[in-house]
Amino acid sequence: MKKFLRSLAAAAALATLVAPDAQAQTPQRFKDITIVVGSAPGGTMDVNARQIAQYLGRHLPGNPNVNVQNMPGGSGLVATNYIAQAAKNDGTTLYYGVWFPVAQILKLPELKVDYDKLGIIGAGADTRAVVMRRETNPPLEKRADIVKIPNFVVGSTSSNGEQDLLNRMSLDLLGAKYKLVTGYGNGPAVDLAFLKGEVDFKNNSFASIMRTLSGEIAAGKALPVYYYCTMDEKGNIHRATFTKDTPCYIDLYREIYGKLPEGDLFETLNTYTGMVTSMIYILAAPPGTPESLVGPMREAYVKAVQEPAFHEFYVKATGYGPELATLDDARRIMKSAESIKPNAIAIFRKYHETGGR
């Protein structure tokens, strides 16, 4: 599995992944850059993009201004397709947001380009977690109670997006009884519904949950129930190192049922978790962008995330530094979408087309 790079020293190693021929190019002055973000303002992706934009330009020849333009919709597909089909490949427009591997696995017509055709500049990992209101009926007194509460409300922006697939596969495997409510315009809308008591359960990055709900958690009104983790073929569970208070999904399942999860649904969830948490955010240029532009932007990205203020922002907000994925890992993870087992493809198709029911 992909190793997480959490320190500035480890982030520096990313610089060695920039192609040598790109490093040898004569630097050229960059024009102002627009980062198109595949989400609405205020969410985790938007916050991350604005942090990157704040520091990226100062490490590029010409010190271009870097602006952010939000283009939400379709689990990032609206912005991805814009970058692939409409943006110029002259280094002035970049995409930042999730990659949605199920779209590529199922060859959905909504995705107009394979992700590995984009010019990957940087990639971010993201430990995903779920949080639940304690004031359910009956109350959520401990995490294992999740399987005892009938018809708790799960808030979602869609019925087949990245967060939603993680939610439904994990809850169905647990045997939880829930009601799915979709149609919220964006992640912040789900957050507001959670705070207002309209939904009981939501998925977000662990970082975002700690940033936005620390007060609710401290007051005993909300509880992080689990974060998503993976298990390798030898049965080794790959847990996050930055939290001991919240169990990973596999450990909670074992607590409830006294055994490890197994079967096609678990294997599919395990595969998907590895794909969308080991590398969920990408910073990418349009297809065909010259390496003479992509290479310096990769170097600038590495330097940007090494900025002390950039690192301190994450530590202050979450208690740990940004999670980064290497360029080699990004390419490997994207390539893995081409070798998904038939049983997993069938499950992905079922969840995408029927809501998993």
C-alpha positions as CSV (number, residue, x, y, z in Angstrom):
1,M,0.0,0.0,0.0
2,K,1.0,3.6,-0.5
3,K,3.0,5.1,2.3
4,F,1.8,8.4,3.7
5,L,4.2,11.3,3.7
6,R,3.3,13.5,6.7
7,S,6.5,15.5,7.5
8,L,8.3,18.2,5.6
9,A,11.4,16.1,5.3
10,A,9.3,13.3,3.7
11,A,7.7,15.8,1.4
12,A,11.1,16.9,0.2
13,A,11.6,13.5,-1.3
14,L,8.8,14.2,-3.8
15,A,11.2,16.5,-5.6
16,T,13.2,13.5,-6.8
17,L,10.1,12.3,-8.7
18,V,10.2,15.2,-11.1
19,A,11.4,14.0,-14.5
20,P,15.2,14.8,-15.0
21,D,14.5,16.2,-18.5
22,A,12.0,18.6,-17.1
23,Q,14.6,19.8,-14.6
24,A,17.1,20.4,-17.4
25,Q,14.7,22.7,-19.3
26,T,15.5,26.4,-19.4
27,P,13.0,28.0,-17.0
28,Q,10.3,30.1,-18.7
29,R,8.1,32.7,-17.1
30,F,4.6,31.5,-16.2
31,K,1.5,33.4,-16.9
32,D,-1.2,33.8,-14.2
33,I,-2.8,30.4,-13.3
34,T,-6.4,29.5,-12.5
35,I,-7.0,26.4,-10.4
36,V,-10.4,25.0,-11.3
37,V,-11.7,23.2,-8.1
38,G,-14.3,20.5,-8.5
39,S,-16.3,21.5,-5.5
40,A,-18.2,24.4,-4.0
41,P,-16.5,27.0,-1.8
42,G,-16.0,26.2,1.8
43,G,-15.4,22.4,1.7
44,T,-12.2,20.5,2.2
45,M,-11.2,20.6,-1.4
46,D,-11.7,24.3,-1.7
47,V,-9.7,25.0,1.5
48,N,-6.9,22.8,0.2
49,A,-6.9,24.4,-3.2
50,R,-6.7,27.9,-1.8
51,Q,-3.8,26.9,0.4
52,I,-1.9,25.5,-2.6
53,A,-2.8,28.6,-4.6
54,Q,-1.4,30.8,-1.9
55,Y,2.1,29.3,-2.2
56,L,2.4,27.8,-5.7
57,G,3.1,30.9,-7.7
58,R,6.0,32.1,-5.6
59,H,8.0,29.0,-6.6
60,L,7.4,29.4,-10.4
61,P,9.5,31.5,-12.8
62,G,7.7,34.8,-13.2
63,N,5.9,34.5,-9.9
64,P,2.4,34.2,-11.5
65,N,-0.8,35.0,-9.6
66,V,-2.7,31.8,-8.8
67,N,-6.5,32.1,-8.6
68,V,-9.2,29.6,-7.7
69,Q,-12.4,29.1,-9.6
70,N,-15.0,26.7,-8.2
71,M,-16.8,24.4,-10.7
72,P,-18.7,21.9,-8.6
73,G,-20.8,19.0,-10.0
74,G,-20.7,15.3,-10.7
75,S,-18.1,14.2,-8.1
76,G,-15.6,16.4,-9.8
77,L,-16.5,15.3,-13.3
78,V,-17.7,18.8,-14.4
79,A,-14.4,20.3,-13.6
80,T,-12.4,17.3,-14.9
81,N,-14.1,17.4,-18.2
82,Y,-13.7,21.1,-18.5
83,I,-9.9,20.7,-18.0
84,A,-9.8,17.9,-20.5
85,Q,-12.0,19.4,-23.2
86,A,-12.0,23.2,-22.9
87,A,-8.9,24.4,-21.0
88,K,-5.8,25.4,-22.9
89,N,-2.7,23.2,-22.3
90,D,-0.4,26.2,-21.9
91,G,0.0,26.0,-18.1
92,T,-2.6,28.6,-17.3
93,T,-5.4,26.3,-16.1
94,L,-5.1,23.4,-13.7
95,Y,-7.6,21.0,-12.0
96,Y,-7.7,20.4,-8.3
97,G,-10.2,17.9,-6.8
98,V,-11.1,14.3,-6.4
99,W,-10.5,11.6,-8.9
100,F,-13.5,9.4,-9.3
101,P,-12.2,5.9,-10.2
102,V,-15.6,4.2,-10.5
103,A,-16.3,6.5,-13.5
104,Q,-13.2,5.1,-15.2
105,I,-13.8,1.5,-14.0
106,L,-17.3,1.4,-15.3
107,K,-16.4,3.5,-18.4
108,L,-19.1,6.0,-17.6
109,P,-19.9,8.3,-20.5
110,E,-19.9,11.2,-18.0
111,L,-16.1,11.0,-17.8
112,K,-14.6,12.4,-21.0
113,V,-11.0,11.5,-20.3
114,D,-9.0,8.9,-18.5
115,Y,-7.4,10.3,-15.4
116,D,-3.9,9.0,-16.3
117,K,-4.0,11.2,-19.5
118,L,-3.9,14.3,-17.3
119,G,-0.6,15.9,-16.5
120,I,-0.3,15.0,-12.8
121,I,1.5,17.7,-10.8
122,G,0.7,16.6,-7.3
123,A,-1.6,14.3,-5.3
124,G,-3.0,14.3,-1.8
125,A,-4.1,11.4,0.3
126,D,-7.0,11.8,2.7
127,T,-8.1,9.7,5.6
128,R,-11.9,9.5,5.2
129,A,-14.1,9.2,8.3
130,V,-17.7,9.2,9.3
131,V,-19.3,11.1,12.2
132,M,-22.7,10.6,13.7
133,R,-25.0,12.6,15.9
134,R,-25.5,11.0,19.4
135,E,-29.1,12.2,19.7
136,T,-30.6,9.4,17.6
137,N,-33.4,7.0,18.6
138,P,-32.2,5.1,20.6
139,P,-29.2,7.4,21.4
140,L,-25.7,6.5,20.1
141,E,-24.0,5.7,23.4
142,K,-21.1,3.8,21.9
143,R,-19.8,3.2,18.3
144,A,-21.1,-0.4,18.1
145,D,-24.6,0.9,18.6
146,I,-24.7,2.0,15.0
147,V,-26.1,-1.4,14.1
148,K,-28.9,-1.1,16.7
149,I,-30.3,2.3,15.5
150,P,-33.1,1.9,12.9
151,N,-33.4,4.4,10.0
152,F,-30.8,6.9,11.0
153,V,-30.4,9.5,8.2
154,V,-27.3,9.5,6.1
155,G,-26.7,12.8,4.3
156,S,-25.1,12.9,0.9
157,T,-24.7,15.1,-2.2
158,S,-25.5,12.2,-4.6
159,S,-26.3,8.5,-4.7
160,N,-23.1,7.4,-6.4
161,G,-20.3,9.8,-5.5
162,E,-17.1,8.9,-3.9
163,Q,-18.2,9.6,-0.3
164,D,-21.6,8.0,-0.9
165,L,-20.1,4.8,-2.2
166,L,-17.9,4.5,0.9
167,N,-20.9,5.2,3.1
168,R,-23.3,2.7,1.6
169,M,-20.8,-0.2,1.1
170,S,-19.5,0.1,4.7
171,L,-23.0,0.5,6.2
172,D,-24.4,-2.4,4.2
173,L,-21.5,-4.6,5.2
174,L,-22.1,-3.7,8.8
175,G,-25.8,-4.5,8.4
176,A,-26.8,-1.0,9.5
177,K,-30.4,0.2,9.0
178,Y,-30.3,3.6,7.5
179,K,-32.2,6.1,5.3
180,L,-30.2,7.8,2.5
181,V,-31.1,11.4,1.8
182,T,-29.3,12.8,-1.3
183,G,-29.6,16.0,-3.2
184,Y,-27.6,18.3,-1.0
185,G,-25.8,20.7,-3.3
186,N,-22.4,20.3,-1.8
187,G,-20.5,19.1,1.2
188,P,-21.0,22.3,3.3
189,A,-24.8,21.9,2.8
190,V,-24.5,18.4,4.3
191,D,-22.5,19.8,7.1
192,L,-25.2,22.4,7.8
193,A,-27.9,19.8,7.7
194,F,-25.9,17.7,10.2
195,L,-25.6,20.7,12.6
196,K,-29.3,21.4,12.3
197,G,-30.2,17.8,13.1
198,E,-31.6,17.0,9.7
199,V,-29.2,14.2,9.1
200,D,-27.5,11.9,11.6
201,F,-24.5,10.6,9.7
202,K,-22.1,12.1,7.3
203,N,-18.7,11.3,5.7
204,N,-15.8,13.8,5.3
205,S,-12.1,13.9,5.6
206,F,-10.9,13.2,9.1
207,A,-9.2,16.6,8.9
208,S,-12.4,18.4,8.0
209,I,-14.4,16.7,10.8
210,M,-11.8,17.8,13.4
211,R,-11.8,21.3,11.9
212,T,-15.5,21.9,11.7
213,L,-17.0,19.7,14.5
214,S,-14.5,19.7,17.3
215,G,-16.8,21.7,19.5
216,E,-19.8,19.3,18.9
217,I,-17.5,16.3,19.6
218,A,-16.1,17.9,22.8
219,A,-19.7,18.6,23.9
220,G,-20.8,15.0,23.4
221,K,-23.2,15.9,20.6
222,A,-21.3,14.1,17.8
223,L,-19.0,11.1,17.7
224,P,-16.5,10.1,15.0
225,V,-17.6,6.5,14.5
226,Y,-14.9,5.1,12.3
227,Y,-12.3,6.0,9.7
228,Y,-11.7,4.0,6.5
229,C,-8.7,1.7,6.5
230,T,-7.5,-1.2,4.4
231,M,-6.3,-4.7,4.9
232,D,-3.7,-6.4,2.8
233,E,-3.7,-10.0,1.5
234,K,-1.9,-11.2,4.7
235,G,-4.5,-9.8,6.9
236,N,-2.5,-6.8,8.1
237,I,-4.6,-3.8,8.8
238,H,-3.2,-0.4,7.7
239,R,-4.3,2.1,10.3
240,A,-3.8,5.8,10.6
241,T,-1.0,6.8,12.9
242,F,-2.4,10.2,14.0
243,T,-5.4,9.0,16.0
244,K,-5.9,6.5,18.7
245,D,-9.4,7.6,19.8
246,T,-11.3,6.7,16.6
247,P,-11.3,3.1,15.5
248,C,-10.8,2.1,11.9
249,Y,-13.7,0.5,10.1
250,I,-12.2,-3.0,10.1
251,D,-11.6,-2.8,13.9
252,L,-15.2,-1.7,14.6
253,Y,-16.5,-4.5,12.4
254,R,-14.5,-7.0,14.4
255,E,-15.7,-5.4,17.7
256,I,-19.3,-5.9,16.6
257,Y,-19.1,-9.3,15.0
258,G,-16.0,-10.9,16.6
259,K,-14.4,-11.6,13.2
260,L,-12.8,-9.8,10.3
261,P,-15.0,-8.8,7.4
262,E,-14.9,-10.9,4.3
263,G,-16.6,-11.6,1.0
264,D,-17.0,-9.8,-2.3
265,L,-18.5,-6.7,-0.8
266,F,-15.7,-6.3,1.7
267,E,-13.1,-6.9,-1.0
268,T,-14.7,-4.2,-3.2
269,L,-14.9,-1.8,-0.3
270,N,-11.3,-2.6,0.6
271,T,-10.1,-2.0,-2.9
272,Y,-12.1,1.3,-3.3
273,T,-10.9,2.5,0.1
274,G,-7.3,2.0,-1.0
275,M,-7.9,3.9,-4.2
276,V,-9.7,6.9,-2.9
277,T,-7.9,7.4,0.4
278,S,-4.3,6.7,-0.7
279,M,-4.9,9.3,-3.4
280,I,-8.1,11.3,-3.5
281,Y,-7.0,14.8,-4.5
282,I,-5.1,15.5,-7.6
283,L,-3.5,18.7,-9.0
284,A,-3.3,18.2,-12.8
285,A,-2.8,20.0,-16.1
286,P,-4.8,19.4,-19.2
287,P,-3.8,16.5,-21.5
288,G,-1.0,17.5,-23.8
289,T,0.5,20.1,-21.5
290,P,4.3,20.1,-22.3
291,E,6.6,18.6,-19.8
292,S,8.6,21.9,-19.9
293,L,5.6,23.3,-18.0
294,V,4.4,20.3,-16.0
295,G,7.9,19.6,-14.6
296,P,8.5,23.1,-13.0
297,M,4.9,23.0,-11.6
298,R,5.7,19.7,-9.9
299,E,8.8,21.2,-8.4
300,A,6.8,24.3,-7.3
301,Y,4.1,22.0,-5.8
302,V,6.7,20.2,-3.7
303,K,8.2,23.5,-2.5
304,A,4.7,24.9,-1.8
305,V,3.7,22.1,0.5
306,Q,7.1,22.4,2.3
307,E,6.3,26.0,3.2
308,P,6.2,26.2,7.1
309,A,2.9,28.2,7.0
310,F,1.3,25.6,4.7
311,H,2.3,22.8,7.1
312,E,1.3,24.8,10.2
313,F,-2.2,25.5,8.7
314,Y,-2.9,21.7,8.7
315,V,-1.4,21.0,12.0
316,K,-3.4,23.8,13.6
317,A,-6.6,22.7,12.0
318,T,-6.3,18.9,12.4
319,G,-3.4,18.1,14.7
320,Y,-1.4,16.5,11.9
321,G,0.3,17.6,8.7
322,P,-1.0,17.2,5.1
323,E,-1.1,13.8,3.6
324,L,0.7,13.5,0.3
325,A,1.0,10.9,-2.3
326,T,4.1,10.5,-4.5
327,L,3.9,10.9,-8.2
328,D,4.8,7.3,-8.8
329,D,2.1,6.1,-6.4
330,A,-0.4,8.4,-8.2
331,R,0.3,6.8,-11.5
332,R,0.2,3.3,-10.0
333,I,-3.1,3.8,-8.3
334,M,-4.6,5.3,-11.4
335,K,-3.3,2.3,-13.4
336,S,-4.9,-0.1,-10.9
337,A,-8.4,1.0,-12.1
338,E,-7.7,-1.1,-15.2
339,S,-7.3,-4.3,-13.3
340,I,-10.4,-4.5,-11.1
341,K,-11.9,-8.0,-10.6
342,P,-15.2,-8.8,-12.4
343,N,-17.0,-9.3,-9.1
344,A,-15.9,-5.9,-7.9
345,I,-17.0,-4.3,-11.2
346,A,-20.4,-5.9,-10.8
347,I,-20.7,-4.5,-7.3
348,F,-19.6,-1.0,-8.4
349,R,-22.2,-1.1,-11.2
350,K,-24.9,-2.2,-8.8
351,Y,-24.2,0.7,-6.4
352,H,-23.9,3.2,-9.2
353,E,-27.1,2.2,-11.0
354,T,-29.4,1.1,-8.2
355,G,-28.2,2.7,-5.0
356,G,-26.9,-0.7,-3.8
357,R,-30.4,-1.9,-2.9
